[in-house]
């Protein structure tokens, strides 16, 4: 800032400070949203009305979505789900994409979607339905 008056230098410094504050506030808000969405999550078992096991994912105020895994995936050897706590595994999977779910849906994990306890597809590739689509 050589060649500039003290007043011009001070104006630039003040503008830079304001820009940094805005950027820091924006980053802090993003971090709080990510932290809140994952730390406030909990689950409860979903009733079994079909050939699946599932859980409801909720935060402190509402149910966000349901995630299920088919029984064929649970007993299929290559999926690696036979001797684990399915509800905890589903919760771990759900936490990885919970912030991206914008409306209540029911996600179903089939045996073709999992190998060695890991999803082989992005959550957007999972079969899903809206609650009212279920029958």
N, C-alpha and C positions, 0 to 999 in steps of 0.2 A: 504494500500500500504506500510505497514511497511516492512522493510527488503529490500526495493528496493532503488536503487540509485536515487538521485534527477533528473538525466537525464531521467531515466526510468519513474519516476512519472510524469515528464513534458510531455513526449511522450504520456502517457495514458490520461492525462488531455486534451491535444490538440486533440487527436483522439475522445474523448468523446464530446468535443465542436463541432467538425466537424460533428459527428453523429447527435447531437441535431439540428444543423443548417439545415442539409439535411431533417430531420424529420419535422421540423417547416415549411420549404419551401414546402414540399410535402402537409402538412395539409392546408397551406394557399392556395395553388393552388386548392385543392379540394373544399375548401370553396368558393373561387372566382368563380369556375365553377358552383357550385350549386346556388350561389347568382345571378350570371349573368344570368343563364338560366331562373330563375323565375322572376327576376326584369325586364328583358328586354322583357318579353312576352307581347303581346297585342293580340287583336282579332278584327275581322270584320265579319259582318253577311255573311253567305253563301247564294247564291241564292237558292230558293226553287224549285226544279225540281221533287220532289216526296212527299211522305207522312212523312215528317220529318222537323225538324227545326235544323239548324246547324250554326256553326261558323268556320272560319279559325283561326288557331293559328299561330302567326308569331313572329319572333324576329326582331331586327332592320334591318336585311339583307335579310331574306327569309321567305317563308311560310314553316312551319314545318309539320303540319298535319291539318286535318279537323275532327271535332267531331260533331256528330248529335244525336238527340234524336227523336224517332218515335212519331207521333201524338198519337198513342195508349198509349204510356207511359205518355204523357202529360195529357191526359184526364182520365187515369186510377186512380181512387181514392187512392188505397194503395200506389201508387208511390209518391203522395204528391207534384206533380209538377204543378197542375192546376192554382194556383194563385200566381206564383212567376215569376220573370224575368228569362226566360229560358236561354237567352244568358249569363247572369252573372253566373248562375248556371253551365252551360257548361264550362265557363272559369275557375271557381273554380275547377271543376273536372279535367280539362285539365292540370292546373298548378300542380296538385298532381303527375302526371306521365310524364310531358313533357320532363324531362331530360333523360328518358329511351327510348324515341322514336328515332330510328336511321335513319329512312327513311320516306318519305312522305307516309302517309296512311290516309284512311278515316275510322274513328271509328264510329260505330252506336250503340247507347244505346237503347235497346228494353225494353218493360214493365217488362219483367222477370229479367232484370238486375238492377232494382232500387226499393227500398222500403223506404218510408218516407224520400225522398230527398237524400238518400245515396245509393251508388253502392253496390250491393250484390255480385259482382264479381270483381276480379282484372282486371285492364285494359287489360291485356293479354287475358282475357276471353271474351272480347267484340268482336262482329263481326267486321271484318275490310276488306278493299279491297285496292289495289293499285289504284292510279288515273286512270291508263289505263284500269283497270278491270271494271270501271264504264261504263254503257251504257244507 
